């Protein structure tokens, strides 16, 4: 498979991979509950932590990250180019946010974005880790750390693209950061009201 068809097939595969509702599955297996009916209503790592526990949260983060990486790998296998692989990673983020297999109620796509970024721009991933963990340590607010991580990844992608002359990293990471930010609008509203919970509260 070549060209535009491979890119489209990779993006579709990415969406389906991203639609696997890891947090929902673990919540039902371990607590017989839908994690989306509790806390923030998300199926991501933070809500699984609060609803099911740290072990399930760690597994959720690992598998959600793997979804982003697997989307890129699948696109490569189908013959997609670099831009097509980036589109597949974005497809996985969309799938995680609005999953076909979980009635289109998903998560914030932070871990899934990270998996895609690891595959496409390791420099951006390194920036994301440093920015996110530093902010989490300073604030104990996961949403702030996630948004800082997204912004830091964008800076890393700018460095990557400037160094290589390849525009795909900066375009992909900028779009990924935008989607993560949009998915965090409710968190931003809670932050403005001083109602966003901290880790450990």
C-alpha positions in Angstrom: 0.0 0.0 0.0 1.4 3.4 -1.0 0.9 7.1 -0.9 -2.4 8.7 0.2 -4.2 5.4 0.5 -1.6 4.2 3.0 -1.8 7.5 5.0 -5.6 7.2 5.1 -5.5 3.5 6.2 -2.9 4.4 8.8 -5.1 7.2 10.2 -8.1 4.9 10.3 -6.0 2.2 12.1 -4.8 4.8 14.5 -8.4 5.8 15.4 -9.4 2.2 16.0 -6.3 1.6 18.2 -6.9 4.7 20.1 -10.6 3.7 20.7 -9.5 0.8 22.8 -10.9 2.0 26.2 -8.1 0.7 28.5 -9.3 2.6 31.6 -12.9 1.5 31.2 -11.8 -2.1 30.7 -9.6 -2.1 33.8 -12.3 -0.4 35.9 -14.8 -3.0 35.0 -12.4 -5.9 35.5 -11.0 -4.7 38.9 -13.9 -2.8 40.5 -16.9 -3.7 38.3 -17.4 0.0 37.7 -17.3 2.4 34.8 -14.6 4.9 35.8 -16.3 7.6 33.7 -19.2 7.6 36.1 -16.8 8.9 38.8 -14.5 11.9 39.4 -13.7 13.8 36.3 -15.7 11.5 34.0 -12.6 10.6 32.1 -11.2 7.1 31.3 -7.5 8.3 31.6 -4.8 7.7 34.1 -5.7 10.3 36.7 -9.3 9.2 37.0 -8.3 5.5 37.1 -5.9 6.4 40.0 -8.7 8.0 42.0 -11.3 5.4 41.1 -9.4 2.1 41.0 -5.9 2.7 42.4 -2.2 3.2 41.6 -1.5 -0.1 40.0 -4.4 0.2 37.6 -3.4 3.8 36.9 0.2 2.8 36.0 -1.1 0.1 33.7 -3.6 2.5 32.1 -0.8 5.1 31.4 1.5 2.4 29.9 -1.2 1.0 27.7 -2.6 4.3 26.6 1.0 5.4 25.7 1.3 2.2 23.8 -1.8 3.0 21.8 -0.1 6.2 20.4 3.1 4.3 19.6 1.2 1.4 18.0 -0.7 3.8 15.8 2.5 5.1 14.3 3.9 1.6 14.0 0.8 0.4 12.2 1.0 3.3 9.8 4.6 2.5 9.0 3.7 -1.1 8.4 1.0 0.0 6.0 3.5 2.1 4.1 2.5 5.6 5.3 5.1 8.4 5.1 6.1 10.5 8.0 3.1 12.8 7.6 0.8 9.8 7.4 2.4 8.4 10.6 1.8 11.7 12.4 -1.8 11.6 11.1 -2.2 8.1 12.6 -0.9 9.3 16.0 -3.5 12.1 15.8 -6.1 9.6 14.9 -5.2 7.6 18.0 -5.6 10.7 20.1 -9.1 11.3 18.6 -10.0 7.7 19.1 -8.9 7.9 22.8 -10.9 11.1 23.2 -14.0 9.9 21.4 -13.7 6.1 21.4 -15.8 4.1 19.0 -15.8 1.2 21.5 -16.9 3.2 24.5 -19.8 5.3 23.2 -17.5 8.2 22.3 -16.8 9.1 25.9 -13.1 8.9 26.4 -10.1 10.7 28.0 -7.8 13.7 27.6 -5.3 11.9 25.3 -2.2 12.9 27.1 -0.6 9.5 27.4 -1.7 8.6 23.8 -0.1 11.8 22.6 3.1 10.9 24.4 3.3 7.5 22.7 2.9 9.1 19.3 5.5 11.8 20.1 8.0 9.2 21.3 7.8 7.6 17.9 7.9 10.8 15.8 10.0 13.2 17.8 12.0 11.8 20.8 13.4 15.2 21.5 9.8 16.5 22.0 9.1 13.6 24.3 12.1 14.4 26.5 11.0 18.0 26.8 7.5 16.8 27.7 8.8 14.6 30.5 11.0 17.3 32.0 8.3 20.0 31.8 5.5 17.7 33.0 7.2 16.1 35.9 8.8 19.4 37.1 5.3 21.1 37.1 3.7 18.1 38.8 6.3 18.2 41.6 5.8 22.0 42.0 2.0 22.1 41.9 0.6 18.6 42.5 -2.1 19.4 39.9 -2.1 16.9 37.1 -4.0 19.1 34.6 -1.4 21.9 35.0 1.4 19.3 34.5 -0.3 17.9 31.5 -0.7 21.2 29.8 2.9 22.2 30.7 4.0 18.9 29.2 2.2 19.6 26.0 3.7 23.1 25.8 7.1 21.8 26.5 6.8 19.1 23.8 5.9 21.9 21.4 9.2 23.7 22.3 11.0 20.4 21.8 9.4 19.9 18.4 10.5 23.4 17.4 14.1 22.5 18.3 13.7 19.2 16.4 12.3 20.8 13.3 14.8 23.6 13.3 17.7 21.2 13.6 16.5 18.8 10.9 14.6 21.1 8.5 11.6 18.7 8.8 8.3 20.4 9.5 6.4 17.3 10.5 7.5 17.3 14.2 6.4 20.9 14.9 3.1 20.6 13.0 2.2 17.2 14.6 3.2 18.2 18.1 1.4 21.6 17.8 -1.8 19.9 16.8 -1.4 17.3 19.5 -0.9 20.0 22.1 -3.9 21.9 20.8 -6.1 18.8 21.2 -4.8 18.1 24.7 -5.6 21.7 25.6 -9.1 21.5 24.2 -9.8 18.3 26.2 -8.6 20.2 29.3 -11.1 23.1 29.0 -13.2 21.8 31.9 -10.0 21.6 34.0 -9.1 25.1 33.1 -12.5 26.3 34.2 -12.0 24.5 37.6 -8.6 26.0 37.9 -10.0 29.5 37.5 -12.5 28.8 40.2 -9.8 27.3 42.5 -11.6 23.9 42.4 -9.1 21.7 40.6 -8.0 18.9 43.0 -4.4 18.1 43.7 -2.7 14.7 43.8 -3.0 13.4 47.4 -6.0 15.4 48.3 
